[in-house]
Amino acid sequence: QVQLVESGGGLVQPGGSLRLSCAASGFTFSVYTMTWYRQPPGKERELVASISSDGGTKNYATSVKGRFTISRDNAKNTVYLQMNSLKPSDTAVYYCNGNRYGTGYWGQGTQVTISS
């Protein structure tokens, strides 16, 4: 049974930091590209950051570049998103996605709220 379980979300003040985790099971995590998406309130889901299967290639949305860092630990079947200098505009439900040759899996999401 495939599972992607996100954790680490919460309420943080502007300028703060959070580290999201996504634990995978039920598929060969190490060969999948992993991506973090987010869906702000009332908006469409958007790509935040992606990382190749070996961790060698990372891509970021312009809005988070320099503030967010994606990483993975294939031994732990986990992908991370370190989020620094958080802004109210980062408020969203964050989802992780595993994709390989069009086969994709989604987690249930974790809420991140940036507010003073």
PEMO-V131323 format. One record per pair of residues at least 24 apart in sequence whose ideal C-beta (glycine too) atoms are under 10 Angstrom apart, sorted by sequence separation. I is the first residue (numbers start at 0). J is the second residue. If there is no record, write none. Layout:
I:J
I:J
This chain:
0:24
1:25
2:26
28:52
29:53
32:56
34:58
35:59
36:60
54:78
62:86
89:113
90:114
0:25
1:26
3:28
27:52
29:54
35:60
37:62
87:112
88:113
0:26
32:58
37:63
62:88
63:89
69:95
85:111
87:113
62:89
85:112
86:113
87:114
19:47
35:63
50:78
78:106
85:113
87:115
49:78
50:79
80:109
82:111
3:33
5:35
48:78
50:80
80:111
82:113
35:67
48:80
47:80
48:81
35:69
48:82
34:69
47:82
33:69
33:70
33:71
32:71
31:71
33:73
29:71
31:73
47:89
28:71
30:73
35:78
37:80
28:72
29:73
33:77
34:78
35:79
47:91
28:73
29:74
31:76
33:78
35:80
52:97
27:73
28:74
32:78
33:79
45:91
47:93
28:75
29:76
31:78
33:80
35:82
44:91
47:94
49:96
52:99
19:67
23:71
28:76
44:92
47:95
27:76
28:77
39:88
42:91
49:98
16:66
17:67
18:68
19:69
21:71
23:73
26:76
28:78
39:89
40:90
44:94
46:96
25:76
39:90
40:91
18:70
20:72
23:75
24:76
37:89
39:91
40:92
44:96
22:75
23:76
37:90
38:91
39:92
22:76
23:77
37:91
38:92
20:75
21:76
22:77
23:78
36:91
37:92
38:93
21:77
22:78
36:92
37:93
38:94
20:77
21:78
36:93
37:94
20:78
21:79
35:93
36:94
19:78
20:79
21:80
35:94
36:95
19:79
20:80
34:94
35:95
36:96
18:79
19:80
34:95
35:96
44:105
18:80
19:81
33:95
34:96
17:80
18:81
19:82
33:96
34:97
17:81
18:82
32:96
33:97
34:98
44:108
16:81
17:82
18:83
31:96
32:97
33:98
16:82
17:83
31:97
32:98
33:99
15:82
16:83
30:97
31:98
32:99
15:83
16:84
17:85
31:99
32:100
14:83
15:84
16:85
28:97
30:99
31:100
34:103
36:105
14:84
15:85
27:97
30:100
36:106
38:108
6:77
11:82
13:84
14:85
15:86
26:97
31:102
32:103
33:104
34:105
35:106
37:108
7:79
13:85
14:86
17:89
21:93
23:95
27:99
31:103
36:108
37:109
39:111
40:112
3:76
4:77
5:78
7:80
12:85
13:86
21:94
22:95
26:99
31:104
7:81
8:82
11:85
13:87
19:93
21:95
23:97
37:111
3:78
5:80
7:82
12:87
13:88
19:94
20:95
21:96
13:89
17:93
19:95
21:97
26:102
28:104
11:89
26:104
11:90
25:104
10:90
23:104
8:91
23:106
8:92
22:106
8:93
21:106
7:93
5:92
5:93
21:109
5:94
20:109
5:95
19:109
3:94
4:95
3:95
17:109
19:111
3:96
3:97
17:111
17:112
1:97
17:113
15:113
14:113
5:105
6:106
8:108
9:109
10:110
11:111
13:113
15:115
1:102
3:104
5:106
8:109
9:110
10:111
11:112
12:113
13:114
14:115
2:104
3:105
4:106
5:107
7:109
8:110
9:111
10:112
11:113
12:114
13:115
1:104
3:106
4:107
5:108
6:109
8:111
9:112
10:113
11:114
12:115
1:105
2:106
3:107
5:109
7:111
8:112
9:113
10:114
11:115
2:107
3:108
4:109
5:110
